[in-house]
Structures are given as C-alpha cells and as structure tokens.
Amino acid sequence: MAKGYLTSREVALILGVSESSVKRWIDDGLMPATRTAGGHRRIATPDIVDYIRRNNLPVLNADILGFAETQTLQPQLLEDQELTQRLYFALENGDAVAAAAMIHGPFLGGRSLVWLFDGPVRTAMHRLGELWQQRPDGIMIEHRATEICVQAVMRLRQMLIPRENIPAALGAATAGDPYILPTLMAATVLRDLGMRDINLGPDTPLPSLLQAARTEKPALVWLSFSGLDSGKLPPADLTALADELQSMDAALIIGGRELGPLQDFRHPNVTIGQSMADLVSLAQGVLAKTGR
C-alpha cells in the first residue's frame, strides 16, 4: 500500500534521478508539493503518478508507489495483444497480482483509461462472461474476475487527483442490473477527465437516480444496462428521465451490452454509447460547453 505523501528522496528513487533534481523541479513549480512545518518537501502520491503519466517518465521503483506487481511483471513492455491475453489468463486463474499488474502497468506507462477499459479489460471480461456456456465453474470464474477487476480499478481511482469547482457527473447501473464494474469504469474515466464523479452503483431505480440529480445538479448523467433484464426498462420511463434532465441542462448517455430495444431509443437529450470512448467524447463536449 502506497503512502499518502512521499519525500523528495523517495520520488528520486521512483524516477531514478537525483534528489537535487526533484527538489529543483519542486522549487521551479514543475512538480506540485507541500512543505512540512520544518520546511521539508512532501509530494502527494496521486500528484507524482499524474506527473509520471503526463510526462511519460519511466518508473524504476514502482513498489514505492504501491504498484510492486508492475515492477516484477513489466506489463508496459508487452504488445497490446499479449497484454490482453495475459490479463485474461490471470483473471481466469484468479491471479489477482498478475491481473492487477496488467491493468496498473499500462496506466503508469501513460496509456489512457479509455484504451485500458475499452481494450484489454473489456475483451478479457467478455471472454470470461461466455465461460458459463462451456464449463460448470464459468459463473464462479466470472464473479471472481469481476471482483479482481473492481479492486484494481478502485486502486487506480485512488491515484486520480480530486478537483474542486468542476462539473459533476452522476451515474449508475439501472434497476435489475447487478454489475458493478461497467459503471465503476465509467465513473473512473470521467474523474480522470476532470469531472466530479458520483457513482450510485448497481441496481439503482430511476427515481433514486433522479433524486440524486436534483440534489447534485450534474452536467452529465450516465446509465448502464449490463444485466440480463435491464434493457426492459419502459421507453416512457426513460423519456421522462431524459425530459427532466434536459430541463436541468444535464446530458444523458445510456449504454451497455443489454440495451436491447433501447438501442433504437431516440431523444434529443440522449446519447447511445457503445464504449468508454463514446462517454468521454460526450463528456468533453459537456466540459467545453461549461468552459472547463
């Protein structure tokens, strides 16, 4: 587990540079830091992770950041196809350490969360979701893999810097949808983009989502449909939600593998999303509209 704050010496060890270089970067305003009462420099762990990713810097001692598994397996050096395959096998076998490395390594290496979630994670989880048709332990394997991915994504969220005075994004998985991972990934990419994410999680009734929207006044709302029966939501209910959100000037995006007939739903305030990339594209438009 990583510490909340790092010393300039620890940052130097992470990056493989001299401590004097780190101090100079801090003093020149290139690296965010605070000072203790005694005048010692301290760098928040999320700040150094952000600095590493933005500047595409190599990480020599990932264990100091709490990502020791990436140090051993070096997933950032793998080709995309091999990384996806290794993630799948790690999840299939319940190897949480190797699976976390395949997720955390590309993140530290500067790959976008959209690429990570739309690519390796989505591909691996889709394959695992088909195992129940082929083997008796398929459901168990999928559930175990989901928990491993949830923990890995939550770890990433800890490394994303919370921001103040920014537009909110609110979302959930609809009633009848028990899947936590899709809406968690949606919340994570929106936080990384610079929005204040509010994730209500799985199996959320529309009235609860709407009540939260009235309270939080989000600029964007997402709704995930991944449960087997979740796409059976009456179109009239979705229209009523979209109408009220439109009156609040909040855009609505819906998506998920079980949209079903809702794939053809049309409303001026509703975007049908097929991927995290679609979600980010809409969010970027919302942020541009608000001047962020």
C-alpha positions as CSV (number, residue, x, y, z in Angstrom):
1,M,0.0,0.0,0.0
2,A,1.4,3.4,-1.0
3,K,1.8,6.2,1.4
4,G,-0.3,9.4,1.0
5,Y,2.8,11.6,0.7
6,L,6.3,10.9,-0.5
7,T,9.6,12.6,0.3
8,S,11.8,14.1,-2.4
9,R,14.2,11.2,-1.8
10,E,11.5,8.6,-2.4
11,V,10.4,10.4,-5.6
12,A,14.0,10.4,-6.8
13,L,14.2,6.7,-6.2
14,I,11.0,6.1,-8.1
15,L,12.2,8.1,-11.1
16,G,15.9,7.1,-11.0
17,V,17.1,10.7,-10.7
18,S,19.0,12.6,-8.1
19,E,17.2,14.1,-5.1
20,S,18.5,17.5,-6.0
21,S,16.8,17.3,-9.4
22,V,13.5,16.6,-7.7
23,K,14.0,19.5,-5.3
24,R,14.7,21.8,-8.2
25,W,11.6,20.7,-10.1
26,I,9.5,21.4,-7.0
27,D,11.2,24.8,-6.4
28,D,10.7,25.7,-10.0
29,G,7.0,24.9,-9.8
30,L,7.2,21.9,-12.2
31,M,6.2,19.3,-9.6
32,P,3.4,20.0,-7.1
33,A,4.4,19.7,-3.5
34,T,3.7,20.9,0.1
35,R,6.1,21.8,2.9
36,T,6.1,20.4,6.4
37,A,6.3,22.7,9.5
38,G,10.1,22.0,9.3
39,G,10.3,23.1,5.7
40,H,10.6,19.5,4.2
41,R,9.1,18.9,0.8
42,R,6.3,16.4,0.5
43,I,4.7,15.2,-2.7
44,A,1.2,13.6,-2.7
45,T,1.3,10.2,-4.3
46,P,-1.5,11.0,-6.8
47,D,0.4,14.1,-7.8
48,I,3.6,12.1,-8.6
49,V,1.6,9.5,-10.5
50,D,0.0,12.2,-12.6
51,Y,3.4,13.8,-13.2
52,I,4.8,10.4,-14.4
53,R,1.9,9.8,-16.7
54,R,1.8,13.3,-18.2
55,N,5.5,13.3,-18.9
56,N,5.7,9.7,-20.0
57,L,8.5,9.0,-17.4
58,P,9.9,5.6,-16.7
59,V,9.3,4.2,-13.2
60,L,12.3,2.4,-11.7
61,N,10.8,1.6,-8.3
62,A,7.0,1.2,-8.6
63,D,6.9,-0.6,-5.3
64,I,7.3,2.8,-3.5
65,L,4.1,3.9,-5.3
66,G,2.3,0.7,-4.1
67,F,2.4,-0.9,-7.6
68,A,5.1,-3.5,-6.8
69,E,3.4,-6.1,-9.1
70,T,4.2,-3.9,-12.2
71,Q,7.8,-3.9,-11.2
72,T,8.1,-7.7,-11.4
73,L,6.0,-8.4,-14.5
74,Q,6.8,-5.2,-16.5
75,P,3.4,-5.3,-18.4
76,Q,4.1,-1.9,-20.0
77,L,6.7,-3.6,-22.2
78,L,4.1,-6.0,-23.7
79,E,2.4,-5.7,-27.1
80,D,-1.3,-5.0,-26.8
81,Q,-2.5,-8.4,-27.8
82,E,-0.1,-10.2,-25.4
83,L,-1.1,-7.9,-22.6
84,T,-4.8,-8.7,-23.2
85,Q,-4.1,-12.4,-23.3
86,R,-2.1,-12.3,-20.1
87,L,-4.9,-10.3,-18.4
88,Y,-7.4,-12.9,-19.5
89,F,-5.4,-15.9,-18.2
90,A,-4.7,-14.1,-14.9
91,L,-8.4,-13.4,-14.4
92,E,-9.3,-16.9,-15.4
93,N,-6.9,-18.4,-12.9
94,G,-7.8,-16.0,-10.1
95,D,-4.3,-14.5,-10.1
96,A,-5.1,-11.1,-8.6
97,V,-1.5,-9.9,-8.5
98,A,-0.8,-10.6,-12.2
99,A,-4.2,-9.2,-13.3
100,A,-3.6,-6.0,-11.3
101,A,-0.2,-5.7,-13.0
102,M,-1.8,-6.0,-16.4
103,I,-4.1,-3.1,-15.5
104,H,-1.8,-0.9,-13.4
105,G,1.3,-1.2,-15.6
106,P,-0.2,0.4,-18.7
107,F,-1.8,3.1,-16.5
108,L,1.6,4.0,-15.0
109,G,3.1,3.8,-18.5
110,G,0.8,6.6,-19.7
111,R,-1.9,4.6,-21.6
112,S,-5.3,6.1,-21.3
113,L,-8.0,4.6,-19.2
114,V,-10.3,4.6,-22.2
115,W,-7.8,2.4,-24.0
116,L,-7.4,0.2,-21.0
117,F,-11.2,-0.3,-20.3
118,D,-12.4,-0.5,-23.9
119,G,-9.5,-2.7,-24.9
120,P,-7.9,-5.3,-22.5
121,V,-10.4,-5.2,-19.7
122,R,-13.5,-5.3,-21.9
123,T,-12.1,-8.1,-24.1
124,A,-11.0,-10.3,-21.2
125,M,-14.2,-9.8,-19.3
126,H,-16.3,-10.6,-22.4
127,R,-14.5,-13.8,-22.9
128,L,-14.9,-14.8,-19.3
129,G,-18.6,-13.9,-19.5
130,E,-19.0,-16.7,-22.1
131,L,-17.4,-19.4,-20.0
132,W,-20.7,-20.4,-18.2
133,Q,-21.7,-22.0,-21.6
134,Q,-18.6,-24.1,-21.7
135,R,-17.7,-25.2,-18.2
136,P,-19.5,-25.7,-14.8
137,D,-17.3,-23.3,-13.0
138,G,-17.8,-20.5,-15.5
139,I,-20.0,-18.3,-13.4
140,M,-17.7,-18.6,-10.4
141,I,-14.7,-17.6,-12.6
142,E,-16.5,-14.6,-14.0
143,H,-17.6,-13.4,-10.5
144,R,-14.1,-13.8,-9.1
145,A,-12.6,-12.0,-12.1
146,T,-15.1,-9.1,-11.6
147,E,-14.0,-8.7,-8.0
148,I,-10.3,-8.7,-9.0
149,C,-11.0,-6.0,-11.7
150,V,-13.1,-3.9,-9.3
151,Q,-10.2,-3.9,-6.8
152,A,-7.7,-3.0,-9.5
153,V,-9.9,-0.1,-10.8
154,M,-10.5,1.2,-7.3
155,R,-6.7,1.3,-6.8
156,L,-6.5,3.5,-10.0
157,R,-9.2,5.8,-8.7
158,Q,-7.1,6.5,-5.6
159,M,-4.4,7.8,-7.9
160,L,-6.7,10.3,-9.7
161,I,-6.5,13.8,-8.2
162,P,-9.8,15.1,-7.0
163,R,-10.5,18.6,-8.2
164,E,-12.7,21.4,-6.9
165,N,-15.3,23.6,-8.5
166,I,-15.8,21.3,-11.5
167,P,-18.9,20.0,-13.2
168,A,-20.4,16.9,-11.7
169,A,-21.2,13.6,-13.5
170,L,-23.7,11.3,-12.0
171,G,-24.4,7.7,-12.9
172,A,-25.5,4.2,-12.0
173,A,-26.5,0.8,-13.3
174,T,-30.2,0.6,-13.8
175,A,-32.6,-1.4,-11.7
176,G,-32.2,-5.1,-12.4
177,D,-28.5,-4.7,-13.3
178,P,-26.2,-6.1,-10.6
179,Y,-23.0,-5.4,-12.4
180,I,-20.7,-3.0,-10.6
181,L,-17.7,-2.9,-13.0
182,P,-19.1,-1.0,-16.0
183,T,-20.5,1.9,-14.0
184,L,-17.3,2.0,-11.9
185,M,-15.2,2.2,-15.0
186,A,-17.4,5.0,-16.3
187,A,-17.0,6.9,-13.1
188,T,-13.2,6.4,-13.2
189,V,-12.7,7.7,-16.8
190,L,-14.9,10.8,-16.0
191,R,-12.8,11.5,-12.9
192,D,-9.7,11.2,-15.0
193,L,-11.2,13.6,-17.5
194,G,-11.7,16.2,-14.8
195,M,-15.3,15.8,-13.6
196,R,-16.6,15.3,-10.1
197,D,-18.0,11.7,-10.4
198,I,-20.8,10.5,-8.3
199,N,-21.4,6.7,-8.8
200,L,-24.6,5.3,-7.3
201,G,-23.5,1.8,-8.3
202,P,-25.6,-1.2,-9.4
203,D,-29.3,-1.9,-9.3
204,T,-30.4,1.8,-9.0
205,P,-34.1,2.6,-9.6
206,L,-34.7,5.6,-11.8
207,P,-36.5,7.6,-9.1
208,S,-33.3,7.3,-6.9
209,L,-31.1,8.5,-9.8
210,L,-33.4,11.4,-10.5
211,Q,-33.5,12.4,-6.8
212,A,-29.7,12.4,-6.8
213,A,-29.7,14.5,-10.0
214,R,-32.0,17.1,-8.3
215,T,-29.6,17.3,-5.4
216,E,-26.2,17.2,-7.2
217,K,-27.2,19.1,-10.3
218,P,-24.8,17.2,-12.6
219,A,-23.8,18.3,-16.1
220,L,-23.8,14.7,-17.3
221,V,-25.7,11.6,-16.3
222,W,-24.8,8.0,-17.4
223,L,-26.9,4.9,-17.1
224,S,-25.5,1.4,-17.6
225,F,-27.5,-1.6,-18.9
226,S,-25.5,-4.8,-18.4
227,G,-27.9,-7.0,-16.5
228,L,-29.8,-9.6,-18.5
229,D,-33.2,-7.9,-18.0
230,S,-32.1,-4.3,-17.5
231,G,-32.9,-3.3,-21.1
232,K,-36.6,-4.0,-20.5
233,L,-37.0,-0.5,-19.0
234,P,-40.1,1.0,-20.4
235,P,-39.2,3.7,-23.0
236,A,-41.7,6.0,-21.4
237,D,-39.8,6.0,-18.2
238,L,-36.6,6.8,-20.0
239,T,-38.3,9.6,-21.8
240,A,-39.5,11.1,-18.6
241,L,-36.0,10.9,-17.1
242,A,-34.4,12.4,-20.2
243,D,-37.0,15.2,-20.2
244,E,-36.3,16.2,-16.6
245,L,-32.6,16.0,-17.1
246,Q,-32.9,18.2,-20.1
247,S,-34.7,20.8,-18.0
248,M,-31.7,20.7,-15.7
249,D,-29.3,21.1,-18.6
250,A,-27.8,17.7,-17.9
251,A,-26.9,15.4,-20.8
252,L,-27.9,11.7,-20.6
253,I,-25.9,8.8,-22.0
254,I,-27.0,5.2,-21.9
255,G,-25.1,2.1,-22.8
256,G,-24.3,-1.5,-22.0
257,R,-24.4,-4.9,-23.6
258,E,-28.1,-5.4,-22.6
259,L,-29.6,-2.3,-24.0
260,G,-31.8,-4.4,-26.3
261,P,-34.6,-2.5,-27.9
262,L,-33.3,0.7,-26.2
263,Q,-30.5,0.7,-28.9
264,D,-33.1,2.4,-31.1
265,F,-34.3,4.9,-28.4
266,R,-34.3,8.4,-29.7
267,H,-34.5,11.6,-27.7
268,P,-32.7,15.0,-28.2
269,N,-31.1,14.7,-24.8
270,V,-30.0,11.1,-25.0
271,T,-26.8,9.7,-26.4
272,I,-26.5,5.9,-27.1
273,G,-22.9,5.0,-26.1
274,Q,-21.1,1.8,-27.2
275,S,-17.9,2.4,-25.3
276,M,-16.0,4.4,-22.8
277,A,-14.7,6.4,-25.7
278,D,-18.2,7.5,-26.5
279,L,-18.7,8.5,-22.9
280,V,-15.5,10.6,-22.9
281,S,-16.5,12.2,-26.2
282,L,-19.8,13.4,-24.8
283,A,-18.1,14.5,-21.5
284,Q,-15.6,16.5,-23.4
285,G,-18.4,18.3,-25.2
286,V,-20.1,19.0,-21.9
287,L,-16.9,20.4,-20.4
288,A,-16.3,22.6,-23.4
289,K,-19.9,23.9,-23.1
290,T,-19.3,24.8,-19.5
291,G,-15.9,26.4,-20.3
292,R,-13.8,23.8,-18.4
